[in-house]
Amino acid sequence: MLSHWERLLWAPETRGGYDAIEKLGEALSTAMPYIEWPLGHYERQTRPKRPKAWHTMALIVARLVIGVMVEAGHNDPGISRNSVVARVVRNALIRMNFSNPQMITLTAIAAHLTRWDKKYGLTAAGIAALTTK
């Protein structure tokens, strides 16, 4: 808005608009914390969900599969729901007779592996960095 009113500074009848918009911007910047959190900053009241029984085993199988794929020449194996890693992990978990196998979907496995990869990494370098800190 300031760039629009800056072009109107030449006219005496519109000259005050620029100053008004500029002061409004400063006032809004000052009030922004109160507009965003009118009752104070929100603090989470619930705890994170407990991990499922298959989560740990999925990570172990995924690390093994990724390691073998890297040795075979795949530099960056995917972990999305259509990837080989997710399919192998699902088949392994079903063969391990985890309860409720219809809930262990490719999407759930890929989501868990992606969250873990973002937080800790699934490669040997990521695990080494985690243990050396």
N, C-alpha and C positions, 0 to 999 in steps of 0.2 A: 504494500500500500504506500510505503514511503517513496518508492521510485515513481509511482503515479503522481503523488502530491508534489514531488520534487520538480516535476515538469510544469507545475502550476504556480511556482514561487514568483514568477515574473509579474503576475497580476495581483494588485493590492487586495482585491476582494477574496482571493483564495489563498493568500500567503499564510494566514493563520491556521489553515488546515494541516499543514506539514508539522507545525509545532504541536498541535493537538494530538495528531496520530503518533508522533514521537513520544510524547508524555504518556499516552495510553499504552504504548509498547513497554515502556519502563515500568508502569504500574502493574501490568499483567505479568511481567517477568518477576517482580517482587512478590506478587500474590500467587504465583504458580504452585509452590509447595502446599498452600492452603486449599487451592482448587483441586489438586490431585489427591490429597489425603485430608479431607476436611475434619475427620475425627482422629487424626494421628496416623502414623505409619502402621500398616497392617502387619501383624505377626501371625504366622501360620499356627493354627491351634491343633491340627492333626499331625500324627506321625506318618512317615512314609510307609507304604505297604510292605508287608513281609515278603521276602522272596519266595517264589514257588520252589517246590522240591526239585524240579528239573533244571532250574537256572544254573546251578553249579556244574552239573554234568554237561549241559549244553556248552558252557564255556570251555570245559576240558576237551570235548570232542571238536569244537570249532578250532581251538588252538592246534590240535593235532592235524586237522584237515588243512588248515592254512599253512602250517609248516611243510606238509607234504606237497602242497600246490606250489609253494615258493621254491622248493627243491626241484620240482618238475619244470620250472621256468616261468610260472605266472608271478610276476612281480607284485601285483596288487590285487589279490582275489577279492571279489565282491562279497558283501554280507547282506545284500538286499533279499527280499522275499523270493525272488526268482533265481537266486544264485545257487551254485553247486554246494557251497558251504551250508546254507540253510537246509537244503534238501537232504544232505548227508546227515546233518545233525538231527533232523526230524526222524529219519529212518532209524538212526542209532537209538534215539530215545524211545521209539515205539518198540524196538527189539529188546530194550532193557525193561520193558513192562512197567513203565511209569503209570500211575493211576490216572484215569480220565484222559486217554490219549487223543480224544477228539478236540480237547482244549489246547493241545500242543500243535498249533498251526504254524505254517511257514511265516505268516505275518507276525505272530507272537515271538517266534524265535528271532526273526530279523530285527524286530524292535528291541529285544533284549540285547542282542549282539551289538546293535548300533549304539544303544545307550552306554554299554560297557566300553565300547571302542572309543567313544567320545570322552569318557571319564578317565579310563586307564590305558586303553590301547590293547589290541589283540595280538600284536607282534612281539617278538622277543625283545626288541628295543624298547617298546612301551613298558613291558614288565620289568626290565632292567632299570629303567628310569624310576619306576615306582618303588623298587626295593632299595635303591641307593640314596634316597632322600632322607 
